[in-house]
Amino acid sequence: MGVPETEEPTRLWGARFAGGPAEALARLSVSVQFDWRLAPYDLLASRAHARVLANAGLLDADELGKMLAALDDLESACAAGEFRPTVEDEDVHTALERGLLERLGSLGGKLRAGRSRNDQVATDLRLYLRDHARGVAVAVVELADALTEQAARNIDTPAPGMTHVQHAQPVSFGHWLLAHVQPLLRDLERLRDWDARTAISPLGSGALAGSSLPLDPAAVAKELGFSAPAPNSMDAVSDRDFVAEFLFTTALLGVHLSRLGEEVVLWTSTEFGWVELDDAFATGSSIMPQKKNADIAELARGKSGRLVGGLVAVLTMLKGLPLTYDRDMQEDKEPAFDAVDTLELLLPALAGMISTMTVRVDRLAAAAPVGFSLATEVADWLVRKGVPFRDAHEVTGKLVALCSARECELEDLTDDDLKTVSEHLDPSVREVLSVSSALAARTTPGSTGPGPVREQLATVQHKLDNWRQWAVEQVVPRH
């Protein structure tokens, strides 16, 4: 402790070079401005590596104690902002080694034995993403909770279900809201599956060939919360599948959020007027005082583009790389960090917007039968009478054409009108010409009737309880 800082900048390479790197090279190579967020994970891995070195007889007990104490002190200094990277530090690993040398002198240099920045960064990034994936999952569950709570209040609220953004058939608005929960549940499943594949420790792989030192990768993996050490040292340092897969999962999640955002934009428009946003989750106009804008929903659409872009960037970076590590891989971190930052910012805002919005039940109910949305009910009624659906479809189409010509709704037709269109139509068809009867008739699992929607709601709530528990499980050990 208390060893004075050397005047020469810390560098983890360069002994064979006569001089330092050109300024242009140094500026291009530096990554500490964005990879500094990996510092807590690098320190965590450093403790595990120090213990492995001691078990291998490469650090004695006194040296190990001093090493762990210095790492603890350095972590505290980083957390307090007392130790920060400088313009001379190339990356997070360089900065932290400088901090260790300041505290231990030459003893700090012993920690580098048996490891490389190649396996360090692969380990750090896995730790970081596994840790933050759980935070993303917590926020996804909170958004799903908000949608589910709104759905529970609107099981019996009729709405005009749509295809091609045209009125199609009446649905429960609760069913509609739950339709946005289902892809979120699949996103959570993808995160869990990704986590299982990512729980492999690269540490001990060195630069690419492993180590001739008697290290114990399995012990390191266990201490760091991984399920196993990497089975192939070359793959371990060059694998970025886990980054690409994480970015695919976040990009698809972003697409799901974008679709929800697009619907909220429509629902809150003057033309729809089905939903009103709480003032705390809407914005206004600098020139039009009457405006109330669904900015959160619009930003959900917009930010999906950067999530998709991050995935494309990493896939493009990886597609032509020979084994093993190449400096191109420095480009894996910013898209991954940006995806985490974007979702941690966006998801709580969406959850707040959904949980506080007011559903205009009257507007939805009035819109539910508009646009001949009950036409399919007539066709199904004819089928139950024994009419082939092909014929029933034709008959119902003629009914709609008649209504369109008269500018009236199906229920406005007289008994004579019905008989004129088809001999199969009689006054009893009116029993299906109501939104409530249309919804009540949907009794099959997964359909929009009140019974199936309540069953779906119970299932969703149970799943979310399980996901809530999974999302808060600690996967990265805390010091």
C-alpha positions in Angstrom: 0.0 0.0 0.0 1.1 3.6 -0.5 3.5 2.8 -3.4 3.9 5.9 -5.4 2.5 6.1 -8.9 5.1 5.6 -11.7 5.6 8.3 -14.2 5.5 5.9 -17.1 2.0 5.0 -18.2 0.8 1.5 -17.4 0.7 -0.7 -20.5 -0.1 -4.4 -20.7 1.9 -4.8 -23.8 4.9 -3.2 -25.7 8.0 -4.7 -24.2 9.3 -5.6 -27.7 8.6 -2.1 -29.1 11.2 0.6 -29.2 8.7 3.4 -28.6 5.2 4.0 -27.7 2.2 3.9 -30.0 1.4 6.9 -32.3 -1.2 9.2 -31.0 -3.6 8.2 -33.8 -3.2 4.5 -32.9 -3.6 5.3 -29.2 -6.8 7.3 -29.8 -8.3 4.6 -32.0 -7.4 1.8 -29.6 -8.7 3.3 -26.4 -11.9 1.8 -25.0 -11.8 2.7 -21.4 -14.3 5.5 -21.9 -17.0 2.8 -22.4 -15.6 -0.4 -20.9 -15.0 1.2 -17.5 -18.4 -0.1 -16.5 -16.9 -3.6 -16.5 -14.6 -2.6 -13.6 -16.6 -4.3 -10.8 -16.7 -7.5 -12.8 -13.0 -7.4 -13.6 -12.2 -6.9 -9.9 -14.5 -9.8 -9.0 -12.8 -12.1 -11.5 -9.4 -10.8 -10.3 -10.2 -12.0 -6.7 -11.1 -15.5 -8.0 -7.9 -15.6 -10.2 -5.8 -14.5 -7.2 -7.1 -17.4 -5.1 -6.4 -19.8 -8.0 -2.8 -18.5 -8.2 -2.4 -19.0 -4.5 -3.8 -22.6 -4.7 -1.2 -23.2 -7.5 1.6 -22.0 -5.3 2.2 -18.9 -7.3 1.2 -16.6 -4.4 2.0 -17.3 -0.8 -0.6 -16.7 1.9 0.8 -13.3 2.8 0.9 -12.2 -0.8 -2.7 -13.4 -1.3 -3.9 -11.5 1.7 -2.2 -8.3 0.5 -3.6 -8.9 -3.1 -7.2 -9.3 -1.9 -6.9 -6.4 0.5 -5.6 -4.2 -2.4 -8.4 -5.4 -4.7 -11.0 -4.5 -2.0 -9.5 -1.1 -1.5 -9.4 -0.5 -5.2 -13.0 -1.5 -5.6 -14.0 0.9 -2.8 -12.0 3.7 -4.5 -13.7 3.0 -7.8 -17.2 2.9 -6.2 -16.5 6.2 -4.4 -15.1 7.8 -7.6 -11.7 8.3 -5.9 -10.0 6.1 -8.5 -10.9 6.8 -12.1 -9.3 5.9 -15.5 -7.1 8.5 -17.0 -6.4 9.5 -20.6 -3.3 7.3 -20.5 -5.3 4.1 -19.7 -6.1 2.1 -22.8 -8.9 0.0 -21.3 -10.5 -1.1 -18.0 -7.9 -3.8 -17.5 -5.0 -1.3 -17.9 -6.6 1.2 -15.5 -7.2 -1.4 -12.8 -3.7 -2.8 -13.1 -2.4 0.7 -12.6 -4.5 1.0 -9.5 -3.2 -2.3 -8.2 0.4 -1.3 -8.9 -0.1 1.9 -7.0 -1.2 -0.1 -4.0 1.2 -3.1 -4.2 4.1 -2.2 -6.3 5.7 -5.1 -8.1 3.5 -7.6 -6.2 0.5 -6.2 -8.2 2.1 -7.5 -11.4 1.9 -11.1 -10.2 -1.9 -11.1 -10.8 -1.4 -11.1 -14.6 0.1 -14.6 -14.6 -2.0 -17.1 -16.4 -4.5 -14.7 -17.8 -4.8 -12.4 -20.8 -7.1 -9.5 -21.6 -8.6 -11.9 -24.1 -10.1 -14.2 -21.5 -10.6 -11.3 -19.0 -12.8 -9.3 -21.2 -14.8 -12.3 -22.4 -15.4 -13.2 -18.7 -16.2 -9.6 -17.6 -18.7 -9.1 -20.4 -20.5 -12.4 -19.6 -20.7 -11.4 -16.0 -21.9 -7.9 -16.8 -24.6 -9.1 -19.2 -25.8 -11.9 -17.0 -26.1 -9.4 -14.2 -28.0 -6.8 -16.2 -30.2 -9.2 -18.0 -31.9 -9.9 -14.7 -32.5 -6.2 -14.3 -34.0 -6.0 -17.8 -36.2 -9.0 -16.8 -37.4 -7.2 -13.7 -38.5 -4.3 -15.8 -40.2 -6.6 -18.4 -42.2 -8.2 -15.6 -43.2 -4.8 -14.3 -44.5 -3.8 -17.7 -46.3 -7.1 -18.1 -47.8 -6.5 -14.6 -49.1 -3.1 -15.7 -50.7 -4.6 -18.8 -52.2 -7.5 -16.8 -53.7 -5.2 -14.2 -55.3 -3.1 -17.0 -56.5 -6.4 -18.6 -58.1 -7.6 -15.4 -60.1 -4.3 -15.2 -61.3 -4.7 -18.8 -62.2 -8.3 -19.3 -65.8 -7.3 -20.0 -64.9 -4.2 -22.0 -65.8 -4.8 -25.7 -63.5 -3.4 -28.4 -63.4 -3.6 -32.2 -60.7 -6.2 -32.9 -58.9 -5.4 -36.1 -57.0 -6.9 -39.0 -55.4 -4.6 -41.6 -56.3 -1.8 -39.2 -60.0 -2.4 -40.2 -62.8 -3.4 -37.9 -62.9 -7.2 -38.0 -64.7 -8.9 -35.0 -65.6 -7.7 -31.5 -63.0 -8.7 -28.8 -62.5 -8.1 -25.1 -60.1 -5.2 -24.6 -58.7 -7.2 -21.7 -57.9 -10.0 -24.2 -56.2 -7.4 -26.5 -54.0 -6.1 -23.6 -53.1 -9.7 -22.7 -52.1 -10.2 -26.3 -49.2 -7.8 -25.6 -48.2 -9.7 -22.5 -47.7 -13.0 -24.3 -44.7 -11.9 -26.4 -43.2 -10.4 -23.2 -43.4 -13.8 -21.6 -41.6 -15.3 -24.5 -38.9 -12.6 -24.2 -38.4 -13.6 -20.6 -38.1 -17.2 -21.7 -35.5 -16.2 -24.3 -33.5 -14.3 -21.6 -33.5 -17.4 -19.4 -32.4 -19.7 -22.2 -29.7 -17.2 -23.1 -28.5 -17.0 -19.5 -28.1 -20.8 -19.4 -25.9 -20.8 -22.5 -23.9 -17.8 -21.3 -23.1 -19.3 -17.9 -19.7 -20.5 -19.2 -16.4 -19.1 -17.8 -13.6 -18.2 -20.3 -11.2 -17.4 -17.5 -8.2 -19.7 -17.7 -8.1 -19.8 -21.5 -5.4 -17.1 -21.6 -4.8 -15.5 -24.9 -6.1 -18.6 -26.8 -4.2 -21.7 -25.8 -4.9 -22.1 -22.1 -2.0 -22.0 -19.6 1.0 -24.1 -18.7 0.5 -22.9 -15.1 -1.4 -25.3 -12.8 -4.6 -23.2 -12.8 -8.1 -24.4 -11.9 -10.7 -23.0 -14.4 -13.5 -25.0 -12.7 -12.8 -23.4 -9.4 -12.9 -19.9 -11.0 -16.1 -20.7 -12.8 -17.8 -21.9 -9.6 -16.7 -18.8 -7.6 -18.0 -16.5 -10.4 -21.4 -18.1 -10.6 -20.8 -19.9 -13.9 -22.0 -23.4 -14.5 -18.7 -24.7 -16.0 -15.4 -23.6 -17.5 -15.2 -23.2 -21.3 -14.5 -26.5 -23.0 -12.3 -25.0 -25.7 -9.8 -22.2 -25.0 -9.8 -20.9 -28.6 -13.6 -20.7 -28.7 -13.7 -19.2 -25.3 -11.8 -16.0 -26.2 -13.3 -15.6 -29.7 -16.9 -16.5 -28.9 -19.3 -13.5 -29.0 -22.4 -15.6 -29.8 -23.6 -14.6 -26.3 -23.5 -10.9 -27.2 -25.2 -11.5 -30.6 -27.9 -13.6 -28.9 -28.4 -11.1 -26.2 -28.8 -8.4 -28.8 -31.3 -10.5 -30.7 -33.3 -11.0 -27.6 -33.2 -7.3 -26.8 -34.0 -6.3 -30.4 -37.0 -8.6 -30.5 -38.1 -7.2 -27.2 -37.7 -3.7 -28.7 -39.9 -4.8 -31.6 -42.6 -5.9 -29.2 -42.4 -2.7 -27.3 -42.6 -0.8 -30.6 -45.8 -2.6 -31.6 -47.3 -1.8 -28.2 -46.2 1.8 -28.6 -47.8 2.0 -32.0 -51.1 0.8 -30.7 -51.1 3.3 -27.8 -50.4 6.1 -30.4 -53.5 5.0 -32.3 -55.6 4.5 -29.2 -54.9 7.9 -27.8 -55.5 9.7 -31.1 -58.6 11.9 -31.6 -59.9 9.5 -34.2 -59.8 6.6 -31.8 -60.1 8.2 -28.4 -60.1 4.8 -26.6 -57.4 5.7 -24.0 -56.3 8.8 -22.3 -52.8 9.0 -20.8 -52.1 10.4 -17.4 -50.6 13.9 -17.5 -47.4 12.6 -15.9 -46.8 10.2 -18.8 -47.6 12.5 -21.7 -46.1 15.7 -23.2 -47.4 18.9 -24.8 -46.5 21.1 -27.7 -44.4 24.3 -27.6 -46.8 26.0 -30.0 -50.2 24.2 -29.7 -51.5 24.4 -26.1 -54.2 21.8 -26.7 -51.8 19.0 -27.6 -51.3 15.9 -25.4 -48.7 13.6 -27.0 -47.9 10.0 -26.4 -44.1 10.6 -26.5 -43.3 7.5 -24.5 -45.1 5.3 -27.0 -43.4 7.1 -29.8 -40.0 6.7 -28.2 -40.7 3.0 -27.8 -41.1 2.8 -31.6 -38.0 4.9 -32.2 -35.7 3.2 -29.8 -36.5 -0.2 -31.4 -34.4 1.0 -34.3 -31.2 1.3 -32.3 -31.8 -2.1 -30.6 -32.1 -3.7 -34.1 -29.1 -1.7 -35.3 -26.9 -2.9 -32.4 -27.7 -6.5 -33.4 -26.9 -5.9 -37.0 -23.6 -4.1 -36.1 -22.3 -7.1 -34.0 -23.4 -9.7 -36.5 -21.6 -7.8 -39.3 -18.5 -7.4 -37.1 -18.4 -11.1 -36.4 -19.1 -12.6 -39.8 -15.6 -12.6 -41.3 -13.3 -13.0 -38.2 -10.7 -15.7 -38.2 -10.0 -17.5 -34.9 -9.2 -16.4 -32.3 -9.3 -12.9 -30.8 -9.3 -10.0 -33.2 -9.4 -6.3 -32.2 -12.7 -6.0 -34.2 -14.3 -7.5 -31.1 -13.8 -4.2 -29.3 -17.0 -3.2 -31.1 -19.1 -5.8 -29.2 -19.4 -3.8 -26.0 -21.0 -0.5 -27.0 -24.1 -2.1 -28.7 -24.5 -4.4 -25.7 -24.2 -1.6 -23.2 -26.5 0.6 -25.3 -29.1 -2.1 -25.4 -29.1 -2.5 -21.6 -29.2 1.3 -21.1 -32.0 1.7 -23.6 -34.2 -0.9 -22.0 -33.5 0.2 -18.4 -34.7 3.6 -19.5 -37.6 2.7 -21.7 -39.3 -0.2 -19.8 -40.1 1.7 -16.6 -41.6 4.6 -18.6 -43.8 2.3 -20.6 -44.9 0.5 -17.4 -45.8 3.8 -15.8 -47.7 4.9 -18.9 -49.7 1.7 -19.1 -50.5 1.5 -15.4 -51.8 5.0 -15.2 -53.7 5.3 -18.5 -57.5 5.6 -18.5 -59.5 3.3 -20.7 -62.5 4.9 -22.3 -64.9 2.1 -22.0 -67.8 4.0 -23.5 -65.8 4.8 -26.7 -64.6 1.2 -27.0 -68.1 -0.2 -26.6 -69.5 2.2 -29.1 -66.9 1.3 -31.6 -67.1 -2.5 -31.1 -70.0 -3.2 -33.5 -69.1 -0.5 -36.1 -68.0 -1.6 -39.5 -70.1 -4.7 -39.7 -67.9 -6.5 -37.2 -70.7 -8.9 -36.4 -70.9 -10.3 -39.9 -68.9 -13.4 -39.0 -71.5 -14.1 -36.2 -74.2 -14.3 -38.9 -72.0 -16.6 -41.0 -71.4 -18.9 -38.0 -75.1 -18.8 -37.2 -75.9 -20.1 -40.7 -73.3 -22.8 -40.3 -75.0 -24.0 -37.1 -78.2 -24.2 -39.2 -76.4 -26.6 -41.6 -75.5 -24.2 -44.3 -72.0 -24.8 -45.8 -69.6 -22.0 -44.8 -68.9 -21.2 -48.4 -72.6 -20.4 -48.9 -72.9 -18.7 -45.5 -70.0 -16.4 -46.4 -71.8 -15.5 -49.6 -75.1 -14.8 -47.9 -73.5 -12.7 -45.2 -71.5 -10.7 -47.8 -74.8 -9.9 -49.6 -76.2 -8.7 -46.2 -73.2 -6.4 -45.8 -73.5 -5.1 -49.3 -77.2 -4.3 -48.7 -76.3 -2.4 -45.5 -73.5 -0.5 -47.2 -75.9 0.6 -50.0 -78.5 1.8 -47.4 -75.8 3.2 -45.0 -77.2 1.2 -42.1 -76.0 -1.5 -39.7 -76.9 -5.2 -39.8 -79.4 -4.9 -36.9 -81.3 -2.2 -38.9 -82.4 -4.7 -41.6 -86.1 -5.8 -41.4 -87.3 -9.4 -41.4 -88.3 -9.0 -45.1 -84.8 -7.7 -45.9 -83.4 -10.8 -44.3 -85.7 -13.2 -46.2 -85.0 -11.3 -49.5 -81.2 -12.0 -49.2 -81.6 -15.7 -48.3 -84.3 -18.2 -47.4 -82.0 -19.4 -44.6 -82.2 -16.1 -42.8 -85.0 -15.7 -40.3 -85.6 -13.3 -37.3 -83.8 -15.6 -34.9 -80.5 -14.5 -36.5 -80.9 -11.3 -34.4 -79.8 -13.3 -31.3 -76.2 -13.1 -32.6 -76.4 -9.4 -33.7 -75.0 -8.1 -30.4 -71.5 -7.6 -29.2 -72.3 -9.2 -25.9 -73.6 -12.4 -27.5 -70.6 -12.5 -29.9 -68.2 -12.4 -27.0 -70.1 -14.8 -24.9 -70.0 -17.3 -27.8 -66.2 -17.4 -27.7 -65.7 -20.2 -25.2 -62.8 -22.2 -26.7 -59.4 -21.9 -24.9 -57.4 -18.8 -25.9 -60.4 -17.0 -27.4 -61.8 -13.7 -26.5 -64.9 -14.7 -24.4 -65.0 -13.7 -20.8 -64.4 -17.2 -19.5 -61.3 -17.9 -21.6 -59.9 -14.5 -20.9 -60.2 -15.0 -17.2 -58.5 -18.4 -17.5 -55.7 -16.7 -19.6 -55.4 -13.9 -17.0 -54.9 -16.5 -14.1 -52.3 -18.3 -16.1 -50.4 -15.1 -17.0 -50.5 -13.9 -13.4 -49.1 -17.3 -12.2 -46.3 -17.2 -14.8 -45.4 -13.6 -13.9 -45.1 -14.6 -10.2 -42.6 -17.3 -11.3 -40.7 -14.8 -13.6 -40.6 -12.3 -10.8 -38.8 -14.8 -8.6 -36.4 -15.7 -11.4 -35.6 -12.1 -12.3 -34.4 -11.2 -8.8 -32.2 -14.3 -8.4 -28.5 -13.4 -8.0 -26.4 -14.9 -10.7 -23.2 -12.9 -10.2 -21.7 -13.2 -6.7 -21.4 -10.0 -4.7 -18.1 -9.4 -2.9 
